[in-house]
Each structure stands twice: as C-alpha cells, then as structure tokens.
C-alpha cells in the first residue's frame, strides 16, 4: 500500500490481492474510513484524520503534508480551549 496526497485527496493505492500481514490492504483502507472510487479504482478520503491512520504507508510529500495539517488543527483546538477559559 502507498498513501499519497493529490489535489486535496488522500489516496491509498494498493493491489486487490495485496496483504498487510494477514489482512487485505483494501480492508485496511476501508477500516480507516477511506471510500472506494470505482472510476479511479482507488481508495480516497479528504479527511486528514482518516489518512493519518495509514501514515506509515505515506510517501514523503504526503507525510509532511499530513503532519503539518494535523499540527495546525491541534494548535487551533488548544487556542480555542484557552480562549474559552
């Protein structure tokens, strides 16, 4: 499996028969909340939190993008909580 980020989509690319341990890669993507796009024939999500579940499969560009986005969202949450106190 490979996770990449293209045009606002996180894409989990895997062969139909690919196994991750004893689990089919397609099931791992599905369990992470990715949706199958039959036209593109790939698993996709726009949600970085779902993509983060597969970050160990991310290419370098995707991993950097994910970590920056998640860090910014977490920082925003912390600032929001601090402002509410």
Helices and strands as residue ranges (DSSP letters): E 2-6, E 9-13, E 19-20, E 23-24, H 25-31, E 35-37, E 42-45, H 48-52, G 55-57, H 60-84
